């Protein structure tokens, strides 16, 4: 799991999309499937890259672990996304709680599918070892046309209530 998590974190840190059309199936370290399948996407390709690069721990995982013990499924990827999101959010919340000044900034944006989104950012000033720092952290992204009652039921919006 550690190797899988590290590959996952590197992809997220570089803003690399993780999943593609087909992200299921066997992940071989030898034979024809070492080369990525036609519609395999970045996360699985990065895992294969590490195996080809000589990562023996990952190769053993791919070769010997049962399918549900490889931690490469889309369900595990979603769980990792939620866990990392919560870690980032809780770190930001701790900083906001100690901030002397903070505000919420809302703006409307459009995604690639031309869906209107409301983006809320928290801007705050906190003290670090180097002095005062102005920081902005994403609080929530929601559908711009959602009603308040729909928003109250939205799981994504509810996770941002900690802000």
Buried (B, 14 or more C-beta within 10 A) or exposed (E): EEBBBBBBEEBBEEEEEBBBEEBEEEBBBEEEBBEBBEEBBBBBBBBBBBBEEEBEEBBEBBEEEEEEEBBBEEEBBEEBEEEBBEEEBEEBBEBBEEBEEBEEEEEEEEEEEEEEBBBBBBBBBBEEEEEEEEBEBBBBBBBBEBEEEEBEEBEEBEBBEEB
